Amino acid sequence: MSGPGVMPAAPPAPPAATGPESARGPAGSGVLGQLLLALVCGGYAVGAVLGWGSPRLSMAMGDFGLSVAAGVAAVSCFLYARTRDSRFRPAWILFGISSAMASLGNAAWGWYEVILDTEVPNPSIADLFFLCFAPPAVVGLLVLAKRPVTRAGWVCLALDSWLIGGSLLTLAWSLALAHTADIEGGSVSYAALNLAYPLLDIALVSMILALHFRRSSAGRSALNTAIGALALTVLCDALFTSPLLHNSYRSGQILDAGWFAGSLLLAYAPWVGRHRESERGAVEEPPAQDARPGAVLPAGHPAIAAHDRTSPISGSLAALTPYLAAAVCTLGILYNVVNGRSVDRVVLVTACTVVLALVVRQGIMLIDNITLTRELAHQENHFRSLVQGSSDVIMIADPSGTLRYVSPAASGVYGRDASELEDTELSAHIHPGDLGRVVHEVRRFLAADPALEPTTRIECRFQSGRGTWLNVESTVNRHQGGLIFNSRDVTERVRLQAQLQHSAEHDPLTDLPNRALFTRRVSQALSGRRSSDRGAAVLFIDLDGFKAVNDTIGHQAGDELLVHAARRLDEAVRAGDTAARLGGDEFAALILGDTGEDRAAREGHIQELADRLRKRLSEPYAIDGNDVRVAASIGVAFAEPGQNAGELLRNADLAMYRAKAAGKDRVVLYAPQMQADVVRKAELASRLRSALNAGEFALLHQPVVDLTTGKVAAVAAQARWRSGQGILFTPAEFLRVADNGDRAAELGRWTLEQAIAQAAERHRSGHAAPVVVRLGARRLLDRAAPPYAVEALLTRYGLPSGGLVLELADSDSSVPQDALEQRLTVLRRLGVRIALDGFGGGHAAADALRRLPVDILKLDRSLVEGVVESARQHKITAGVLRIAADLGLQTVAEGVDRPEQVVALRTMGCTHAQGMAFAGHLDEYRLRRTLTHGNYALPAGPVVPAPQGPPHAAFVPAATGGSGGPGSEPPGAGGGASLVTRRGAPAVVAQAAAAGMPRGPRSVGPHHETPVPPT
């Protein structure tokens, strides 16, 4: 900056071209041509001065040398006109004709002097050719000139030419031509011939002078060279016709060097600047409509550029040309008066016509000036109205940065009068935070090429009259070394953009950063960290029980709860940290690292913060007069070197889901094993997709034993998966993968169909034990499944409806209970038995017992474990069994693994049991042997009569994979630990008692399950 102003005092000049290309190429070849031309002309001049060594050679060089030079000019002009197609082509053709005439004239002159060795007659054929030299040249100059576009322009061009020509004629007639015309003894033809040369030269000189100030902007170098060549030729002609040299002239003298140089210059003229034109194109003339008086041309227009390049001296000389011509005419008259001569009639007539032409021209110019003045006034009023009525503020600043003009719109935009801003520094009104950027942009703009960058845009804060800062956008243009600012207030637009940006990056409900902004800040934190800093951490937070809030007291209350939770989260983190809502009831927090702590201390601090946050989020929320409680599961992941934002967020997400799976309302730190578990589960899920189609699933059955008689009352079906790699997966492993989605539905349909098909086959073989199939309530009402799928399968495979027991695997509160009740009622009417699984494991099962039509109650494993050791557990289980007896339901105890449990349950009134105390899961072959070869022996003990149930077939439930180890030997399998009766022998219980076996819990090994042969 120069002083306090915004703009530099003078823009720096563009750098000059450097390097080898600036010294070679087209410019270099042009200099070489000029040097060669100068050497040839100089050599000819030296030869003319020295007389060429002999009179004969001197005459030959003076005649035929000039003929050759003029011929070269003619060939050059014709060749250029043939190879270039432009509007100047006729001019070069005319110049070629003019040079050809000069060449023929000199050749004829040499024919007389050199070949015939005689004196040239007067007049001769050479004079005819020489007289034909000027007219084509004059017309050619007219073609090269800038053409007028109006009649007044053509009249002015003719008047200017006559003013120049008439003045020269007056002066020349006074000095020499009158004497030439009065030569005694001369004929009229001789006098006319002597006058023709100077008159044609005067006409040619008049055109040269008139067109010098009207030459076209296109091909300026070629036009200047051509004018110079013709001017040199005319000068030599004038010297030749003057009384001083006319009588003493001989061919080969120094005067021929001028004609020789003029011809070679004309030969060189059309090729001047051809390389520059081929590279960037010649600047064409503006169209005629753009050149009319009063036309407004856009900035950067070629006509304006050409006008800007015109020097003030050239413009002044062009304006003074008519007056100079009149002065020359006056000098011619004064010359006659001073010498005491009477004014010649030719001089008088010529002078009168010159004065008349001057008066007419001045009248035309006066009319044009009046018209132009009116148009300028009209345009000035027009533009003044535009400027003053524009809603934008227009300011003009000089090179020092001082405001010289401010439009009246400033009062409405800035709240300040224009007079208050004028003559002040622009920098004083720009916000200090934006001033450096504005100065830099202004300097860059002023240094740029105006043709490539005519305008620029600058946005900054401008001080208003109220002392506030307005966001102003300005379009900047150059103006006489300074700048024009066209400014408008964009404060509302900037504010709206800021609001849209905020809305795009923040959650609309809680106003916390959303997922996109949170991810970007995590990326910034990771990229800004040092590689050794592992302190940054991400907390993933999920509100446990939020869905119940929406379902019970409404979504509006849920939204209010989320707002309160977001406020608590935002208050819990530091100012430099980021709390965000990712969607739904999921939140996150970015805790930046503290390089002053070691990793162990940092992890402890973060875990303590997360635990405090969990407790804070779990506190009651006062919503609509109610105390609403939710818990929080939080996963924590620490940044590692080389980790990106996606990996860090994924790790925190995995830790949060591990916290929910571990019982919710807790904080879990991420461990690499979590990712390994996810990968293993994904691989297992991928293999499970094709397991059903590949036939890798097999169906096993576990007997359900009547505790009164020991008979097999039913068989519980359960799927086992032996993968193609030979790995046997229990339901606890693969059901976690197929817990939801299409795979679970497909597996459920397969299990139901296979269980009904195999049960029907056994029924036809005489084994009528019902089959128990575990089925989820949601699957029973799945709209994607075919309607009446159970009934259709029973009909297809021919299984009586009493041969099927459906065991409800869960009682999800989200399942519509009315629809479920209707569906179960329909199935019970068909004869299908309904068992309720997992009774005693939660309040949901008790609610299902109250509403749903069930026949069998399956005790949860928690009611069976400890029934012998714990008196309290014994009483609880006995109470549940009494409830079932009062309701007339059959009962099944699952996971009965020890004889003591069999005795205790039978004593409390349990009707059926399944577990390792009788048998594990059996394949189809071993199951048929069990159903064929006898009953299971029951351990001795007091027996309480079983409560009477409804008069239908005995009960059935399905195992859930929790009956201990995989399978004991079935009856007759040869196992020594079987509880079956073999040929009426006492049960193993008696053997165990006799052998002193402990009656406490026994471990069940992992290899007791019946092997499933690979398919």
Summary of the structure (lengths in Angstrom):
residues: 1015
radius of gyration: 57.6
end to end distance: 88.6
largest distance: 179.5
contacts: 3214
relative contact order: 0.05
helix: 54%
strand: 13%
